[in-house]
Amino acid sequence: MRVLSAMGMLLLCLPAPVVARTIAVGLYPSYPPLDMRDMRTDALEGFDVDLSAALLQRMGMAGRVVETSFAQLIPSLETGRIQMFFNGMMDTPARRQSIAFVDYLQSGVQFLTLSDEPHRPLDPQDMCGRMVAASRITSEPAHLLHWSERICVARGLPPVVLFAAENSADARLQLMEGRVVATLQDSLTAPWIIARNHGRFRALGAPFDMAPLGIGLSKDDRDLTCRVQRALNGLQADGSYLRLIRKWGLPPESALPRTSGALSCPT
């Protein structure tokens, strides 16, 4: 009995086993090559999938993927259904009123033309006065019109004529059918689209109107936000971040330098 009592006291003094915190990670697999499904296995894959796994491993946490629509990412975070999300969401002052962001990429827009069209624009300025397609459900038409004002109208050239396509796929269809001379495309997806279409399209000019994209986190969980920022800094410092950029064929301009952001997190 004395031995058993001593063993009981010893067990009481031992530290409790460490249980990794499980994070529910929101994803909307519709943004290749960031978030998508393997067509053969139906498994989730992409830059965001790999980066989230690397961040969680660095933080010593486990992850549980919760698929949701893009429109539900912020509400799901606010209600606690998820604790973090990825989907290349633009970090804007309006969204920062509701949630916190750790910026991890930057994206702009870029023109695509047909590779084998003899009358294709050879310089972005060649599109002045000609029809260009942009997805009307995105901010691309606004980017196009602003670009037209700066590059065409300000130089005394005719403005670009906007073809408001249903979506990005429709914009590329209009290009292939010869109704437009170019389409405006998200700069993160442009290399993926060019590769998947075996070079049928080509990029024209450099990406422009670059803006930060953020990992979404709750404003009420500053500890998690700072841990994510420190983990991202670590992946940037050891080269893992740039290796993922290259693995998924993201343009070099999309990478962000190592920074502590505006969080003022303790190191």
C-alpha positions as CSV (number, residue, x, y, z in Angstrom):
1,M,0.0,0.0,0.0
2,R,2.9,2.3,0.8
3,V,4.4,1.6,-2.6
4,L,1.1,2.3,-4.3
5,S,0.6,5.5,-2.4
6,A,4.1,6.6,-3.3
7,M,3.5,5.8,-7.0
8,G,0.2,7.8,-6.9
9,M,2.0,10.8,-5.5
10,L,4.6,10.5,-8.2
11,L,2.0,10.4,-10.9
12,L,0.4,13.5,-9.5
13,C,3.7,15.3,-9.7
14,L,4.4,14.4,-13.3
15,P,3.6,17.1,-15.9
16,A,0.4,16.5,-18.0
17,P,1.1,15.2,-21.5
18,V,1.3,18.0,-24.1
19,V,-1.6,18.0,-26.5
20,A,-1.1,19.9,-29.7
21,R,-3.7,22.6,-30.3
22,T,-5.9,21.7,-33.4
23,I,-6.6,24.6,-35.7
24,A,-9.6,24.5,-38.1
25,V,-8.2,25.9,-41.4
26,G,-10.7,27.3,-43.9
27,L,-10.1,26.7,-47.6
28,Y,-12.1,27.3,-50.7
29,P,-10.4,25.1,-53.4
30,S,-11.2,27.2,-56.5
31,Y,-8.1,29.4,-56.9
32,P,-5.3,27.5,-58.7
33,P,-2.5,27.1,-58.1
34,L,-3.1,28.3,-54.5
35,D,-6.2,26.2,-53.6
36,M,-7.4,23.4,-55.8
37,R,-8.0,19.7,-56.2
38,D,-5.9,17.1,-57.9
39,M,-8.0,16.0,-60.9
40,R,-6.8,12.4,-60.5
41,T,-7.1,11.9,-56.7
42,D,-9.5,14.7,-55.7
43,A,-7.1,15.5,-52.9
44,L,-6.6,19.2,-51.9
45,E,-3.4,20.7,-53.1
46,G,-1.7,24.0,-53.9
47,F,0.5,26.7,-52.5
48,D,-1.9,27.5,-49.6
49,V,-2.3,23.8,-48.7
50,D,1.5,23.3,-48.5
51,L,2.1,26.6,-46.7
52,S,-0.6,26.0,-44.1
53,A,0.9,22.6,-43.3
54,A,4.4,24.1,-43.0
55,L,3.2,26.9,-40.7
56,L,1.3,24.5,-38.4
57,Q,4.2,22.1,-38.2
58,R,6.5,25.0,-37.3
59,M,4.0,26.2,-34.6
60,G,3.7,22.6,-33.2
61,M,0.0,22.5,-34.0
62,A,-2.4,20.2,-35.8
63,G,-4.7,21.3,-38.6
64,R,-8.2,20.3,-39.7
65,V,-9.3,21.6,-43.1
66,V,-12.8,23.0,-43.3
67,E,-14.0,23.6,-46.9
68,T,-16.2,26.6,-47.3
69,S,-17.2,29.2,-49.9
70,F,-15.2,32.4,-50.3
71,A,-18.2,34.4,-49.1
72,Q,-18.3,32.4,-45.8
73,L,-14.6,32.6,-44.9
74,I,-14.9,35.8,-42.8
75,P,-18.2,34.9,-41.2
76,S,-16.8,31.4,-40.3
77,L,-13.8,33.0,-38.7
78,E,-16.0,35.5,-36.7
79,T,-18.2,32.7,-35.4
80,G,-15.3,30.4,-34.4
81,R,-16.1,27.7,-37.0
82,I,-12.5,28.2,-38.2
83,Q,-9.5,29.8,-36.6
84,M,-7.5,30.6,-39.8
85,F,-8.1,30.7,-43.5
86,F,-6.3,30.8,-46.8
87,N,-7.6,31.7,-50.2
88,G,-5.5,34.6,-51.5
89,M,-7.9,37.2,-50.0
90,M,-6.9,40.8,-50.5
91,D,-5.9,42.5,-47.3
92,T,-7.9,45.7,-47.3
93,P,-8.6,48.4,-44.6
94,A,-12.3,47.5,-44.8
95,R,-11.7,43.8,-44.0
96,R,-9.3,44.7,-41.2
97,Q,-12.2,46.2,-39.4
98,S,-13.5,42.7,-38.9
99,I,-10.5,40.4,-38.9
100,A,-6.7,40.3,-38.7
101,F,-4.3,39.5,-41.5
102,V,-0.8,38.1,-41.8
103,D,0.2,39.0,-45.3
104,Y,1.9,36.2,-47.2
105,L,1.7,37.0,-50.9
106,Q,1.0,39.9,-53.3
107,S,-1.0,39.8,-56.5
108,G,-1.7,42.1,-59.3
109,V,-3.2,41.8,-62.8
110,Q,-1.5,40.9,-66.1
111,F,-2.4,40.8,-69.7
112,L,-2.6,37.6,-71.7
113,T,-2.6,37.3,-75.5
114,L,-2.6,34.4,-77.9
115,S,0.8,33.1,-78.7
116,D,0.2,32.3,-82.4
117,E,-2.0,35.3,-83.4
118,P,0.0,37.3,-86.0
119,H,-1.9,40.5,-85.2
120,R,-1.6,40.2,-81.4
121,P,-0.4,43.2,-79.4
122,L,3.4,43.1,-79.0
123,D,3.5,45.9,-76.4
124,P,0.8,46.8,-73.8
125,Q,0.4,50.2,-75.4
126,D,-0.7,48.4,-78.6
127,M,-4.0,47.6,-76.8
128,C,-5.1,51.2,-76.7
129,G,-8.3,51.6,-78.8
130,R,-8.8,47.8,-79.0
131,M,-11.1,45.4,-77.1
132,V,-9.8,43.6,-74.0
133,A,-11.8,41.1,-71.9
134,A,-12.0,41.2,-68.1
135,S,-14.1,39.2,-65.7
136,R,-17.0,41.4,-64.6
137,I,-17.4,39.5,-61.3
138,T,-13.9,40.7,-60.2
139,S,-12.1,44.0,-59.8
140,E,-10.4,43.4,-63.1
141,P,-12.6,45.8,-65.2
142,A,-11.7,48.7,-62.8
143,H,-8.0,47.8,-63.0
144,L,-8.3,47.8,-66.8
145,L,-10.1,51.1,-67.1
146,H,-7.6,52.7,-64.6
147,W,-4.7,51.4,-66.7
148,S,-6.3,52.7,-69.9
149,E,-6.6,56.2,-68.4
150,R,-2.9,56.2,-67.4
151,I,-1.3,54.5,-70.4
152,C,-3.7,55.4,-73.3
153,V,-5.8,58.5,-72.6
154,A,-3.1,60.4,-70.7
155,R,-0.9,60.0,-73.8
156,G,-3.5,61.1,-76.3
157,L,-4.3,57.6,-77.4
158,P,-7.8,56.1,-77.7
159,P,-8.9,54.2,-74.5
160,V,-9.1,50.4,-74.3
161,V,-12.6,49.0,-75.0
162,L,-13.8,46.8,-72.2
163,F,-15.4,43.5,-72.9
164,A,-17.1,42.5,-69.6
165,A,-16.8,38.7,-69.6
166,E,-18.9,36.5,-67.3
167,N,-15.7,35.2,-65.6
168,S,-12.0,34.6,-66.3
169,A,-12.7,31.4,-68.3
170,D,-15.2,33.3,-70.5
171,A,-12.7,36.1,-71.0
172,R,-10.2,33.5,-72.3
173,L,-12.9,32.0,-74.5
174,Q,-13.5,35.4,-76.1
175,L,-9.7,35.7,-76.7
176,M,-9.6,32.3,-78.4
177,E,-12.5,33.1,-80.6
178,G,-10.9,36.4,-81.7
179,R,-13.5,38.8,-80.2
180,V,-10.8,40.5,-78.1
181,V,-7.0,41.0,-78.5
182,A,-6.2,40.3,-74.9
183,T,-7.6,39.4,-71.5
184,L,-6.7,40.7,-68.1
185,Q,-5.8,37.9,-65.6
186,D,-4.9,37.6,-62.0
187,S,-1.0,37.6,-61.9
188,L,-0.9,34.6,-59.6
189,T,-2.9,32.4,-61.9
190,A,-1.4,33.6,-65.2
191,P,1.7,31.3,-65.2
192,W,-0.5,28.3,-64.2
193,I,-3.0,29.0,-67.0
194,I,-0.1,29.4,-69.6
195,A,1.4,26.1,-68.5
196,R,-1.9,24.2,-68.4
197,N,-2.7,25.4,-71.9
198,H,0.7,24.3,-73.3
199,G,1.8,27.8,-74.2
200,R,-1.4,28.7,-76.1
201,F,-1.4,32.0,-74.2
202,R,1.5,34.3,-73.4
203,A,1.9,37.1,-70.8
204,L,2.2,40.6,-72.1
205,G,3.9,43.2,-69.9
206,A,4.7,42.9,-66.2
207,P,2.0,42.5,-63.5
208,F,0.6,45.8,-62.2
209,D,-1.6,47.2,-59.4
210,M,0.0,44.8,-56.9
211,A,-1.8,44.4,-53.6
212,P,-1.1,42.2,-50.4
213,L,-3.0,39.0,-49.8
214,G,-3.4,37.8,-46.3
215,I,-4.0,34.8,-44.1
216,G,-7.2,35.5,-42.2
217,L,-7.2,35.3,-38.4
218,S,-9.5,36.4,-35.6
219,K,-8.9,39.8,-34.1
220,D,-9.6,38.2,-30.7
221,D,-6.7,35.7,-30.9
222,R,-3.6,37.9,-31.0
223,D,-1.5,35.1,-29.7
224,L,-2.3,32.9,-32.7
225,T,-1.8,35.8,-35.1
226,C,1.7,36.5,-33.7
227,R,2.6,32.8,-33.8
228,V,1.6,32.7,-37.5
229,Q,3.6,35.8,-38.3
230,R,6.7,34.4,-36.5
231,A,6.3,31.0,-38.2
232,L,6.0,32.7,-41.6
233,N,9.1,34.7,-40.8
234,G,10.9,31.5,-40.0
235,L,9.9,29.8,-43.3
236,Q,11.0,32.9,-45.2
237,A,14.4,32.9,-43.4
238,D,15.2,29.2,-44.0
239,G,14.2,29.3,-47.7
240,S,11.1,27.1,-47.4
241,Y,8.8,29.9,-48.5
242,L,10.7,30.6,-51.7
243,R,10.8,26.9,-52.4
244,L,7.0,26.7,-52.3
245,I,6.8,29.8,-54.5
246,R,8.9,28.0,-57.1
247,K,7.2,24.6,-56.6
248,W,3.8,26.0,-57.6
249,G,5.1,28.3,-60.3
250,L,4.1,31.6,-58.8
251,P,5.7,34.6,-60.3
252,P,8.7,36.0,-58.4
253,E,6.8,39.3,-57.9
254,S,4.3,37.5,-55.7
255,A,6.8,36.8,-52.9
256,L,6.9,39.1,-49.9
257,P,10.1,39.9,-48.0
258,R,10.5,38.8,-44.4
259,T,8.8,41.3,-42.1
260,S,7.1,41.5,-38.7
261,G,4.3,43.5,-40.4
262,A,2.4,46.0,-38.2
263,L,1.7,43.5,-35.5
264,S,4.5,44.5,-33.1
265,C,4.7,40.9,-31.9
266,P,7.3,39.9,-29.3
267,T,10.1,37.8,-30.8
